[in-house]
Amino acid sequence: MPRAPAKPPAAARSRRPTERNRKPFPLPRHIEIRQRRLPAILSVALKQARKRAGMTQAEAAEGIGIAPEVYGRMERGGVLPSVPTLLRLCLILGSGPDELMGFAEVDPGQSVPRANSVPLGLSDTPEKRRLLHRLARLDSPRIKALSRLLALLLPRR
C-alpha cells in the first residue's frame, strides 16, 4: 500500500499570513500617539463641558442613558464611549465631537443652548419605543379612547 507523502519541513512551507498570524497594518506615529492620549484628552474635555453645562455627573449620565459609575469612569479616562454614546454626550453637553476628542478647545465661557435636553428618541427606553410603535398603528377613535383611559389612570399634576 503506498504511503501518503510526508509534509515538507516547516521551513519549506508557505509563509502566507493567515488571519491568526497577520500583523496589523502599522499606523503613523502621530496617530498612535493621539490614540494613546485619547482617554486622557476625552476625560478632561468631558469634565469641562459638563461643568460648563452646569450638570453633575449623575445628571449627565442620566441624560445619555448610562449608569453614573460608567460616566465617572469616562471622566477619569478609564473607559472610552461608543460612537452612539459619544453622539449623546455631544448633544447633552452642547459640545462637538471635535471638542471632546481634543481637536478644538472647550470654551469654558461659551453658553450651552438647550444643554439639558436630548432630542426626542435618543433617551427613550426600548419599552417606550415599542409602545410608540404600537400607538402609531392605532386609528383615531382608539387613540382617543386610550387617551381617556390614561387620563383616569394617571394623577394630575
C-alpha positions in Angstrom: 0.0 0.0 0.0 1.5 3.4 -1.0 2.2 5.8 1.8 0.9 9.3 1.8 3.7 11.9 1.1 5.2 13.4 4.2 4.6 17.0 4.9 7.5 19.2 3.9 9.6 20.6 6.8 8.3 23.8 8.4 10.9 26.0 6.7 9.8 24.8 3.3 6.1 25.5 3.9 4.4 28.6 2.5 4.7 31.7 4.8 1.5 33.4 3.6 -0.1 35.2 6.5 -3.3 33.8 7.9 -6.0 35.6 9.9 -4.3 34.5 13.1 -0.8 35.5 12.4 -1.4 38.6 10.3 0.2 41.7 11.8 -2.0 44.8 11.9 -1.1 47.5 9.4 1.2 49.9 11.3 -0.3 53.4 12.0 1.7 56.5 11.5 3.4 57.5 14.7 1.5 60.7 15.3 -1.8 58.8 15.1 -0.6 56.2 17.5 0.4 58.9 20.0 -3.0 60.7 19.7 -4.8 57.4 20.0 -2.9 56.6 23.2 -3.7 60.0 24.7 -7.4 59.9 23.7 -8.7 58.7 27.1 -6.9 61.5 29.0 -7.9 64.1 26.5 -11.6 63.0 26.5 -11.7 62.9 30.3 -10.6 66.5 30.6 -12.9 67.7 27.9 -15.9 65.8 29.3 -15.4 67.3 32.7 -15.0 70.9 31.3 -18.1 70.5 29.1 -20.2 69.1 31.9 -19.2 71.9 34.3 -19.9 74.4 31.5 -23.4 72.9 31.1 -23.9 73.2 34.9 -24.6 69.5 35.3 -23.5 66.8 37.8 -22.0 63.5 36.7 -25.3 61.8 37.7 -27.3 64.3 35.6 -25.1 63.8 32.6 -25.2 60.0 32.9 -29.0 60.1 33.2 -29.2 62.4 30.2 -27.3 60.0 27.9 -28.8 56.8 29.4 -25.8 55.2 31.1 -25.0 54.4 34.8 -23.3 57.2 36.7 -20.4 54.9 37.6 -19.7 54.4 33.9 -19.8 58.1 33.2 -17.4 58.6 36.1 -15.0 56.1 34.6 -15.2 58.1 31.3 -14.3 61.3 33.1 -11.4 59.6 34.8 -10.1 58.2 31.5 -10.8 54.5 32.3 -13.4 53.9 29.6 -14.0 55.3 26.1 -17.5 55.9 24.9 -19.0 54.1 21.9 -19.9 56.1 18.9 -23.6 56.3 19.8 -22.7 57.3 23.4 -20.4 60.0 22.0 -23.2 61.4 19.9 -25.5 61.6 23.0 -22.6 63.2 25.0 -22.2 65.9 22.3 -26.0 66.6 22.4 -26.5 66.6 26.1 -23.3 68.7 26.9 -23.7 71.0 23.9 -20.2 70.2 22.6 -19.0 68.9 19.3 -17.0 65.7 18.9 -14.0 67.8 17.8 -14.0 69.5 21.3 -14.5 66.2 23.2 -11.7 64.4 21.2 -9.2 67.2 21.6 -9.2 68.7 18.0 -10.7 72.0 19.4 -10.6 73.7 22.7 -13.6 73.6 25.0 -14.5 77.2 25.6 -15.5 77.5 29.3 -17.3 80.8 28.8 -19.5 79.7 25.9 -23.2 79.4 26.8 -24.7 76.0 26.1 -28.1 76.2 24.3 -30.5 73.5 25.5 -27.8 71.5 27.2 -30.2 69.6 29.4 -32.5 68.4 26.6 -31.9 65.4 24.4 -33.6 65.2 21.1 -36.7 63.1 21.0 -36.0 59.4 20.6 -32.3 59.3 21.8 -33.1 58.8 25.5 -36.1 56.5 25.0 -36.1 53.1 26.6 -36.9 50.1 24.4 -40.3 49.8 26.2 -41.2 53.4 25.2 -40.2 52.8 21.6 -42.3 49.6 21.4 -45.3 51.5 22.9 -44.9 54.4 20.5 -44.6 51.9 17.6 -47.9 50.3 18.7 -49.6 53.6 19.1 -48.6 54.7 15.6 -50.7 51.8 14.2 -53.9 52.8 16.1 -56.7 54.6 14.4 -58.1 57.9 15.7 -61.0 56.6 17.8 -58.8 54.1 19.6 -56.2 56.8 20.4 -58.9 59.0 21.9 -60.2 56.1 24.0 -56.7 55.3 25.2 -56.2 58.9 26.0 -59.3 59.0 28.2 -58.2 55.8 29.9 -54.8 57.3 30.6 -56.4 60.5 32.0 -58.3 58.3 34.5 -55.2 56.2 35.5 -52.5 58.9 35.8 -52.6 61.5 38.6 -53.0 65.1 37.6 -50.1 67.5 38.2 
